[in-house]
Amino acid sequence: MGENRSMAINSFMVPLGTPAPAFALPRADDGGTVRLADASGAPALLVIFLSNHCPYVRRIETAVGAVAAEYAERGVVTVGIGSNDIDRYPDDDAEHLVEQAKRAGFAFPYVMDPTQEVAHAYRAACTPDFFLYDAGLRLAYRGEFDAARPKNELPSDGASLRAALDLVLAGKTVPEPHTPSLGCGIKWRPGNEPA
Protein backbone atom coordinates (compact mmCIF):
# COMPACT_ATOMS: atom_id res chain seq x y z
CA MET A 1 0.00 0.00 0.00
CA GLY A 2 2.85 2.40 0.68
CA GLU A 3 4.54 1.93 -2.69
CA ASN A 4 6.26 5.12 -3.88
CA ARG A 5 4.72 6.96 -0.92
CA SER A 6 8.17 8.13 0.16
CA MET A 7 9.74 8.27 -3.30
CA ALA A 8 9.31 11.75 -4.73
CA ILE A 9 8.96 12.09 -8.47
CA ASN A 10 9.15 15.01 -10.88
CA SER A 11 6.49 16.24 -13.25
CA PHE A 12 6.72 15.04 -16.86
CA MET A 13 7.33 18.55 -18.25
CA VAL A 14 4.74 18.44 -21.03
CA PRO A 15 5.78 20.51 -24.10
CA LEU A 16 4.91 24.20 -23.89
CA GLY A 17 2.15 25.23 -26.27
CA THR A 18 0.22 21.99 -25.70
CA PRO A 19 -3.55 22.72 -25.66
CA ALA A 20 -5.39 22.16 -22.39
CA PRO A 21 -7.28 18.86 -22.62
CA ALA A 22 -11.03 19.13 -22.19
CA PHE A 23 -12.59 17.82 -18.97
CA ALA A 24 -15.93 17.66 -17.21
CA LEU A 25 -15.48 16.54 -13.61
CA PRO A 26 -17.62 16.52 -10.44
CA ARG A 27 -16.85 18.91 -7.62
CA ALA A 28 -15.82 17.22 -4.37
CA ASP A 29 -18.17 19.42 -2.34
CA ASP A 30 -21.51 19.38 -4.16
CA GLY A 31 -21.05 17.10 -7.17
CA GLY A 32 -21.65 19.94 -9.64
CA THR A 33 -19.76 19.65 -12.92
CA VAL A 34 -16.71 21.78 -13.67
CA ARG A 35 -15.61 21.97 -17.32
CA LEU A 36 -12.61 23.30 -19.18
CA ALA A 37 -15.06 25.53 -21.07
CA ASP A 38 -15.74 27.36 -17.77
CA ALA A 39 -12.32 29.02 -18.25
CA SER A 40 -13.27 30.41 -21.65
CA GLY A 41 -12.40 34.10 -21.83
CA ALA A 42 -10.11 34.01 -18.78
CA PRO A 43 -6.62 35.51 -19.17
CA ALA A 44 -5.12 32.33 -17.73
CA LEU A 45 -6.10 28.90 -16.41
CA LEU A 46 -4.23 27.13 -13.64
CA VAL A 47 -4.86 23.39 -13.28
CA ILE A 48 -3.34 21.81 -10.17
CA PHE A 49 -3.26 18.09 -9.43
CA LEU A 50 -3.54 17.82 -5.66
CA SER A 51 -3.85 15.33 -2.84
CA ASN A 52 -5.00 15.60 0.73
CA HIS A 53 -2.54 13.10 2.19
CA CYS A 54 0.67 14.01 0.30
CA PRO A 55 3.24 15.82 2.48
CA TYR A 56 4.49 17.82 -0.52
CA VAL A 57 1.01 19.26 -1.01
CA ARG A 58 0.43 19.75 2.71
CA ARG A 59 3.66 21.75 2.95
CA ILE A 60 2.38 24.40 0.50
CA GLU A 61 -1.42 24.07 0.51
CA THR A 62 -2.20 27.25 2.48
CA ALA A 63 0.08 29.28 0.22
CA VAL A 64 -1.56 27.69 -2.85
CA GLY A 65 -4.95 28.83 -1.58
CA ALA A 66 -3.63 32.35 -0.99
CA VAL A 67 -1.93 32.67 -4.39
CA ALA A 68 -4.99 31.31 -6.22
CA ALA A 69 -7.25 33.80 -4.41
CA GLU A 70 -4.90 36.69 -5.13
CA TYR A 71 -4.70 35.91 -8.86
CA ALA A 72 -8.44 35.22 -9.10
CA GLU A 73 -8.79 38.98 -8.56
CA ARG A 74 -6.85 39.37 -11.84
CA GLY A 75 -9.11 36.92 -13.66
CA VAL A 76 -7.08 33.73 -13.37
CA VAL A 77 -9.27 30.62 -13.17
CA THR A 78 -7.89 27.84 -10.95
CA VAL A 79 -9.13 24.25 -10.78
CA GLY A 80 -7.79 21.66 -8.33
CA ILE A 81 -8.04 18.02 -9.37
CA GLY A 82 -7.84 14.96 -7.13
CA SER A 83 -6.94 11.92 -9.24
CA ASN A 84 -5.61 9.46 -6.66
CA ASP A 85 -7.08 5.96 -6.33
CA ILE A 86 -9.46 6.50 -3.41
CA ASP A 87 -10.01 2.78 -2.90
CA ARG A 88 -6.40 2.41 -1.75
CA TYR A 89 -5.99 5.99 -0.51
CA PRO A 90 -9.29 6.90 1.21
CA ASP A 91 -7.71 10.07 2.65
CA ASP A 92 -8.13 11.48 -0.87
CA ASP A 93 -11.88 10.83 -1.18
CA ALA A 94 -14.38 13.65 -1.68
CA GLU A 95 -15.05 14.17 2.02
CA HIS A 96 -11.34 14.57 2.78
CA LEU A 97 -10.77 16.89 -0.19
CA VAL A 98 -13.57 19.13 1.10
CA GLU A 99 -11.87 19.17 4.52
CA GLN A 100 -8.57 20.05 2.85
CA ALA A 101 -10.14 22.88 0.86
CA LYS A 102 -11.49 24.40 4.08
CA ARG A 103 -8.21 23.90 5.94
CA ALA A 104 -6.09 25.38 3.14
CA GLY A 105 -8.46 28.14 2.08
CA PHE A 106 -9.07 26.82 -1.44
CA ALA A 107 -11.73 29.09 -2.93
CA PHE A 108 -11.37 27.43 -6.34
CA PRO A 109 -13.32 24.34 -7.46
CA TYR A 110 -11.76 21.09 -6.29
CA VAL A 111 -12.88 18.23 -8.50
CA MET A 112 -12.59 14.44 -8.55
CA ASP A 113 -11.07 12.45 -11.42
CA PRO A 114 -12.33 8.95 -10.52
CA THR A 115 -11.39 7.31 -13.84
CA GLN A 116 -7.98 9.08 -13.85
CA GLU A 117 -8.58 9.90 -17.53
CA VAL A 118 -7.98 13.60 -16.95
CA ALA A 119 -4.69 12.96 -15.13
CA HIS A 120 -3.63 10.86 -18.13
CA ALA A 121 -4.75 13.56 -20.60
CA TYR A 122 -2.76 16.25 -18.79
CA ARG A 123 0.19 13.89 -18.27
CA ALA A 124 0.13 14.62 -14.55
CA ALA A 125 2.81 12.73 -12.67
CA CYS A 126 2.81 13.92 -9.08
CA THR A 127 1.04 15.89 -6.42
CA PRO A 128 1.35 18.78 -6.59
CA ASP A 129 1.61 19.20 -10.36
CA PHE A 130 0.95 22.67 -11.80
CA PHE A 131 -0.17 23.42 -15.37
CA LEU A 132 -0.59 27.09 -16.32
CA TYR A 133 -2.36 27.90 -19.59
CA ASP A 134 -2.56 31.25 -21.38
CA ALA A 135 -5.70 32.97 -22.66
CA GLY A 136 -5.66 30.65 -25.69
CA LEU A 137 -5.57 27.64 -23.32
CA ARG A 138 -2.06 26.68 -24.45
CA LEU A 139 0.46 25.48 -21.89
CA ALA A 140 2.67 28.36 -20.78
CA TYR A 141 4.27 26.95 -17.62
CA ARG A 142 4.61 23.61 -15.89
CA GLY A 143 6.80 23.45 -12.87
CA GLU A 144 7.19 24.05 -9.18
CA PHE A 145 5.11 26.33 -6.97
CA ASP A 146 8.21 27.45 -5.11
CA ALA A 147 11.30 25.91 -3.52
CA ALA A 148 9.56 24.83 -0.28
CA ARG A 149 9.74 21.07 0.34
CA PRO A 150 8.81 18.92 3.34
CA LYS A 151 12.44 18.64 4.45
CA ASN A 152 13.45 22.29 4.20
CA GLU A 153 12.57 25.46 6.06
CA LEU A 154 12.20 27.74 3.04
CA PRO A 155 9.08 29.93 3.05
CA SER A 156 6.23 28.81 0.83
CA ASP A 157 5.40 31.96 -1.12
CA GLY A 158 4.64 30.61 -4.59
CA ALA A 159 7.57 32.56 -6.06
CA SER A 160 8.06 30.36 -9.13
CA LEU A 161 4.38 30.18 -9.99
CA ARG A 162 3.84 33.89 -9.28
CA ALA A 163 6.61 34.82 -11.72
CA ALA A 164 5.00 32.62 -14.38
CA LEU A 165 1.52 34.03 -13.70
CA ASP A 166 2.77 37.61 -13.97
CA LEU A 167 4.44 36.90 -17.32
CA VAL A 168 1.38 35.12 -18.74
CA LEU A 169 -0.93 37.92 -17.61
CA ALA A 170 1.42 40.40 -19.33
CA GLY A 171 1.14 38.38 -22.56
CA LYS A 172 4.75 37.22 -22.36
CA THR A 173 6.34 33.79 -22.53
CA VAL A 174 7.76 32.13 -19.42
CA PRO A 175 11.43 31.53 -20.25
CA GLU A 176 12.77 28.04 -19.77
CA PRO A 177 14.10 26.18 -17.96
CA HIS A 178 11.13 25.62 -15.66
CA THR A 179 12.01 23.78 -12.45
CA PRO A 180 9.85 20.63 -12.37
CA SER A 181 7.32 20.18 -9.64
CA LEU A 182 8.30 17.51 -7.12
CA GLY A 183 5.92 15.43 -5.08
CA CYS A 184 4.27 12.12 -4.36
CA GLY A 185 3.54 10.08 -7.45
CA ILE A 186 -0.12 10.01 -8.43
CA LYS A 187 -1.68 6.90 -6.91
CA TRP A 188 -2.83 5.11 -10.04
CA ARG A 189 -5.47 2.44 -9.89
CA PRO A 190 -3.92 -0.99 -10.56
CA GLY A 191 -3.22 -1.33 -14.26
CA ASN A 192 -3.88 2.37 -14.89
CA GLU A 193 -0.27 3.59 -14.64
CA PRO A 194 1.01 5.71 -17.55
CA ALA A 195 2.82 3.67 -20.21
C-alpha positions in Angstrom: 0.0 0.0 0.0 2.9 2.4 0.7 4.5 1.9 -2.7 6.3 5.1 -3.9 4.7 7.0 -0.9 8.2 8.1 0.2 9.7 8.3 -3.3 9.3 11.7 -4.7 9.0 12.1 -8.5 9.1 15.0 -10.9 6.5 16.2 -13.3 6.7 15.0 -16.9 7.3 18.6 -18.3 4.7 18.4 -21.0 5.8 20.5 -24.1 4.9 24.2 -23.9 2.2 25.2 -26.3 0.2 22.0 -25.7 -3.5 22.7 -25.7 -5.4 22.2 -22.4 -7.3 18.9 -22.6 -11.0 19.1 -22.2 -12.6 17.8 -19.0 -15.9 17.7 -17.2 -15.5 16.5 -13.6 -17.6 16.5 -10.4 -16.9 18.9 -7.6 -15.8 17.2 -4.4 -18.2 19.4 -2.3 -21.5 19.4 -4.2 -21.0 17.1 -7.2 -21.7 19.9 -9.6 -19.8 19.7 -12.9 -16.7 21.8 -13.7 -15.6 22.0 -17.3 -12.6 23.3 -19.2 -15.1 25.5 -21.1 -15.7 27.4 -17.8 -12.3 29.0 -18.2 -13.3 30.4 -21.7 -12.4 34.1 -21.8 -10.1 34.0 -18.8 -6.6 35.5 -19.2 -5.1 32.3 -17.7 -6.1 28.9 -16.4 -4.2 27.1 -13.6 -4.9 23.4 -13.3 -3.3 21.8 -10.2 -3.3 18.1 -9.4 -3.5 17.8 -5.7 -3.8 15.3 -2.8 -5.0 15.6 0.7 -2.5 13.1 2.2 0.7 14.0 0.3 3.2 15.8 2.5 4.5 17.8 -0.5 1.0 19.3 -1.0 0.4 19.7 2.7 3.7 21.7 2.9 2.4 24.4 0.5 -1.4 24.1 0.5 -2.2 27.2 2.5 0.1 29.3 0.2 -1.6 27.7 -2.9 -5.0 28.8 -1.6 -3.6 32.4 -1.0 -1.9 32.7 -4.4 -5.0 31.3 -6.2 -7.3 33.8 -4.4 -4.9 36.7 -5.1 -4.7 35.9 -8.9 -8.4 35.2 -9.1 -8.8 39.0 -8.6 -6.9 39.4 -11.8 -9.1 36.9 -13.7 -7.1 33.7 -13.4 -9.3 30.6 -13.2 -7.9 27.8 -10.9 -9.1 24.3 -10.8 -7.8 21.7 -8.3 -8.0 18.0 -9.4 -7.8 15.0 -7.1 -6.9 11.9 -9.2 -5.6 9.5 -6.7 -7.1 6.0 -6.3 -9.5 6.5 -3.4 -10.0 2.8 -2.9 -6.4 2.4 -1.8 -6.0 6.0 -0.5 -9.3 6.9 1.2 -7.7 10.1 2.6 -8.1 11.5 -0.9 -11.9 10.8 -1.2 -14.4 13.7 -1.7 -15.1 14.2 2.0 -11.3 14.6 2.8 -10.8 16.9 -0.2 -13.6 19.1 1.1 -11.9 19.2 4.5 -8.6 20.0 2.9 -10.1 22.9 0.9 -11.5 24.4 4.1 -8.2 23.9 5.9 -6.1 25.4 3.1 -8.5 28.1 2.1 -9.1 26.8 -1.4 -11.7 29.1 -2.9 -11.4 27.4 -6.3 -13.3 24.3 -7.5 -11.8 21.1 -6.3 -12.9 18.2 -8.5 -12.6 14.4 -8.6 -11.1 12.5 -11.4 -12.3 8.9 -10.5 -11.4 7.3 -13.8 -8.0 9.1 -13.8 -8.6 9.9 -17.5 -8.0 13.6 -16.9 -4.7 13.0 -15.1 -3.6 10.9 -18.1 -4.8 13.6 -20.6 -2.8 16.2 -18.8 0.2 13.9 -18.3 0.1 14.6 -14.5 2.8 12.7 -12.7 2.8 13.9 -9.1 1.0 15.9 -6.4 1.3 18.8 -6.6 1.6 19.2 -10.4 1.0 22.7 -11.8 -0.2 23.4 -15.4 -0.6 27.1 -16.3 -2.4 27.9 -19.6 -2.6 31.2 -21.4 -5.7 33.0 -22.7 -5.7 30.7 -25.7 -5.6 27.6 -23.3 -2.1 26.7 -24.5 0.5 25.5 -21.9 2.7 28.4 -20.8 4.3 26.9 -17.6 4.6 23.6 -15.9 6.8 23.5 -12.9 7.2 24.1 -9.2 5.1 26.3 -7.0 8.2 27.5 -5.1 11.3 25.9 -3.5 9.6 24.8 -0.3 9.7 21.1 0.3 8.8 18.9 3.3 12.4 18.6 4.5 13.5 22.3 4.2 12.6 25.5 6.1 12.2 27.7 3.0 9.1 29.9 3.0 6.2 28.8 0.8 5.4 32.0 -1.1 4.6 30.6 -4.6 7.6 32.6 -6.1 8.1 30.4 -9.1 4.4 30.2 -10.0 3.8 33.9 -9.3 6.6 34.8 -11.7 5.0 32.6 -14.4 1.5 34.0 -13.7 2.8 37.6 -14.0 4.4 36.9 -17.3 1.4 35.1 -18.7 -0.9 37.9 -17.6 1.4 40.4 -19.3 1.1 38.4 -22.6 4.7 37.2 -22.4 6.3 33.8 -22.5 7.8 32.1 -19.4 11.4 31.5 -20.3 12.8 28.0 -19.8 14.1 26.2 -18.0 11.1 25.6 -15.7 12.0 23.8 -12.4 9.9 20.6 -12.4 7.3 20.2 -9.6 8.3 17.5 -7.1 5.9 15.4 -5.1 4.3 12.1 -4.4 3.5 10.1 -7.5 -0.1 10.0 -8.4 -1.7 6.9 -6.9 -2.8 5.1 -10.0 -5.5 2.4 -9.9 -3.9 -1.0 -10.6 -3.2 -1.3 -14.3 -3.9 2.4 -14.9 -0.3 3.6 -14.6 1.0 5.7 -17.6 2.8 3.7 -20.2 
